[in-house]
Each structure stands twice: as C-alpha cells, then as structure tokens.
Amino acid sequence: MSQCQLALVRDAVATYKAIRPDLARGLPFWPLGLPGWTDEWLALGMRTPDDRTSYVLVWRRGCDPELGLPVGHLAGREVSADILHPSSVSPGSAVWSRGGLRVSLPCTPAVLLVRLVA
C-alpha cells in the first residue's frame, strides 16, 4: 500500500474506535432504501436509540455528483453534519437542511462517513 492508502486505513480505524460505542447500540436505517447491485449511490445509516446522533455512510459509484438523502427521524430538526471519514482531505461535502442531508462527491468511486447530531 502507498503511504496515502496507509494513512486512510489508519484514519478509518481511528474513526471506528471513536464511534464504536454508538455503533454497538445503534439501529440501522437505509436513507435510499436497500441497495441494488448496480445502484450509483448507496447509503447506510446507524442511529442511537435516543435519536440524537446518527451516522450516515454514503458511497458514490457513478452518476450525478450530488445527492439529497432523506433522514426521516431527523426531519424538521436543527442538525449539525460533520464529516468523520476521510478526515484529512475530504473528497466532498455534506450539508444538513431541514429537508435532509445533501452530499456532494465530485469523483468516483468515493465515500463519506457523516455524523449527524440533533
């Protein structure tokens, strides 16, 4: 692996260790529904039982560089959106509006892990 790839792996492991307690008690949700084999965008979410913190992992495999993700249990609430991975040089952006999460990933393939806190 290159130094850049090793840095991404180290970042991913550190991020996992930081959020592991929330994941252990988290409840899954699929903002885009269950994924299909050829879907251009995939999204998996985990929310804590109190619905205050959620994590959304978004993959772009092709198609449009921006996507709106509905997050029903947080709809209409004030929410902060923070990109957790990759943390050093993010390949995109994530912005919350009362209608949901708007993700931008200009290149493919690409992934973002976003923490949403209400």
N, C-alpha and C positions, 0 to 999 in steps of 0.2 A: 504494500500500500504506500501511496505517496504521503508526504508529511501533511498535506491538506486533508487527505482522506482520514489519516490517523487523528487529526485534530477534530474532525467531525464525529468520529466514533467516541473520542474522549468527551466531547460536548454532549453527545446523546446519552452516554452512561451517567454523567453528572446530572443531567436534567432528569433522567429516570429516577435516580436516587433521591432527588429533591421532591419529586411529586409522588413517590411510591406510596406514602400513607393515604393519600386521596384516592389513588387507583385501587388500593386494596378494598376500599369500601364503596367504590364508585358504581354507578348504574349506567349501562351503555345506552346510547341513542345514536341514530343514523340520520343526520340532517337531510341527506339526499335520498333516504331510503336505503335498502340493502343494495350493495353494489352489484353491477353486472360485469361480466368478464371483459367487455370491450368499452366500458364507460370511460369517458375522457377525464372526468373528475370523480374522486372518491372522498368520502368524509366519514370519520368515525368520531363519536363523542363519548365522553365519560363525565357524569355529573355526580357531585357529592350528594348524599341523602338530604342535606338541608337546602339544596338548590342554590347555594350562594357561589359555589365555584364549579366551573365546568372546563373541560379540556376538549379541544377540537383538533383533530389531526386531519389535514387536508392534503391530498395528492393531486397534482395536475399531470395528466399523461398526454394531453393534446388539446385541441380546440381553442376556445376563447381564453385570453389571459386573465379575465376577471370573472368572479362568480359571487352571487349572493346566496348565503346559506341561512335558511330559517332555523332558529333555535327557539322552539315553541315555549319551553319552560322559562325562558328569559325575556320573551317578547314584551315590549312596553316598559321595560325597566332600564334604569341607568346602569351601564355595564362598562367596565374597563377591559380592554383587549390588549394582551401582551404576548408578543412572540417569544416563546421559550426555546424553540429549536428550529433552525440553527440560530445560535445566539450571536456568534461573532460577526458574520456577514450574512444578513438575511437576504434570500433571493426574492423577497416580495414584501407585501404589506397586508395588514389585517386591521380593519376599522369597524367598530360597532356603531350601529344606528338602532333606533327603537324597532326597526323592522327586521333586524338580524345582523349577521356578520358578513362584511364584504371583504373578500380575499382577492389579492392580485398576485399572480405568479407569472412573470413575463417569459420565462424559459421552461422548456420541458426536457426531461422529467424534473419535477420539483415537488417539495413537500414543506409544510409548515405545521408546527405544533403551537397552538394558541391557547392561552389561559384566559378564561372569561370570569370576571369576579363582579358579582352584583352587590 
